[in-house]
């Protein structure tokens, strides 16, 4: 896993995008997760020096970034424990994303010191998976059931993979923890 740089400018841009976007249908966290998603996109775009296309218009659905001509959909998860995500944790694609067909998924954790924190303390890139590989290895988690080993109860049908299954952008396994 890689800790991504986190700047006030990224936070400000993510907040502005969140404020400007109309409410989404089928929001798992009633719009509360949008800021985290926008922040994850901002941080990954900056880190990879890639083109952030999701901020160009509201009709972008299938992917958020273009990295080396590869369409990447960013999936963010909030952690309220102040700690780096573990390889044994899971990464998720919600059923609301079923129609998306990116080339790759990027999985990111936004870390907050505790549940009432308003400002994130860090961001981690957990890894990538090619869309097709995700389809082959994911596990279905029905709404209302425990997801993984962190006692999270799913708020919607979702598909999970273990963080240790994620890879670097070039599809080589992550070797750092």
N, C-alpha and C positions, 0 to 999 in steps of 0.2 A: 504494500500500500504506500501511497505517496501523499504526504501532506502538501496541499496546494497553498500557494500564497493567498492571503485574505487581506483585502484593503478596504478602507472606508469608501473609496470610489466604487468598488464592486457592490458593496452593500447599498450605497445610494442609488446606483443604476437599477439594481434588483427591486428596491422599494418603489422607485418611480414606475417601473414596468408593472409591478403588482397593482399600484394605485390606478394606472391608466387602463388596465384590462377589465372588461366587463366580467361579471360573475360567470363562472363556468358551469355547465351542466355536469352532473355526475362527479362532483368533487368529493373525494373520500373524506377530506378533513374540512369540509365546508369552507373552501378557499384558503384555509390557514397554511396549507402546504405550498401554495404558489410562490411565495417569497423564497422559500428554500429551493424550489426548482429553478427559479430565475437566478438565484445566487450561485447554484451549482453550475448552471450554464455559463455565467459570467466568469467564474473561476477557471473552469476547464478551457474556455475559449482563450483566456489570457495565458494560461499555462502552456497550451499547445500552439499559441499564436495562430489560431484558426478563425474561420469566418463564422460568426454567430448569426444564423439566419432566422431563428425564431423571433428575434426582436425587430425584424424588418417589416413584418406584417402579421396580422392575426390569423391568416389562413395557413400558416405553416403547421402541419400536423404530424407528418411522418418522420421528421428529424429536426434537431435543434442546431447542429453544427456541421460544418464541412471541414474535415481534417484530411489533408492530402487527398482530396477528391473523394473521400469516403463520407457517406451520410451517417451521422451519429446522433442517436436519440439519448438524451441525458435523463437518467432516473435518479432522483434524490430521495434520501431518507434522513429524517431528523433523529438525532440521538440526544437525549436529555440527561445523560450521565456524566458529561464532561470528559469522557475517555475515548481514546482511539478505538475504532471498530475492530473486532476480532475476526480472524479467519473463519471461526466457527459460526459467526453471525450469517444471516441470509440477506440477499438482495432481491428486490421485488419488481415485477411488472404487473400493474393492475389490469383487471379485465377491461377497464375503460380504455386501455391502450391497444386493444385487440386489432384494430384496423391499421395500426402503424406497421410499416415494413422498412425500417432503416437498414443500412448495411451492418451497423454495429450498435450495441447498447453500451453506454458508459454508466457505471454505477458509482455514486458519490454519497458520502455521509456528511451531513452538516451537524457539527457538534455544538451543543449548548451546555453550559455548566450544570443547569438543572431545569426542570420543567417550566418554571416561571421566568426563565431568562428571556429577554427581548432581543439580545444581540448574540450572534454566533461567536464562539471562541476559536473554532478551527474548521477546516474542511479537508476531507480525505478522498482521494480517488481510490476506490477499492479495486477497480479494474474494468476491463472490457470483455464483451463476448460478441462474436458474430451473431447476427440475427438467427441464422440457421442452426448454429450450435446451441443457442439458447432454447430454440424450439425442441431440440433433441434431448436436452438434459434437465429442463425445468420440472418442478413438482407443482401440482395443483394444490392450492390452499383455499378451501371454501370460506366464504364470509362467516365470521363468528367463531372460527377455530383458531387454536394456538398455532402460531407461525414460528418455526425454528425453536431455538433453545433460549430465547430471551423473554419469554412469557408475553409476547405481543399477540393480541387478539386481532385477527384481520377484520378490517372494516368493509371489505369488498372481496369478491372472488379475486384471486391473484395467483401468479406463478412465481415460484422462488427458485433460486440457485444459491448454493453455499458460496460464501466469499472466497473460499480456497479454490473454487473452480474458475474464478475470474483470471484474466490474462492481461498482459500488456497490450498495447495497441497493435503490435506486430504479431500477435497471437502466441508469443512465447509466454510460458508461465511466469507469474510473479515469484521472485525468489526472496524479496525482502518481506519483512513482516510489518 
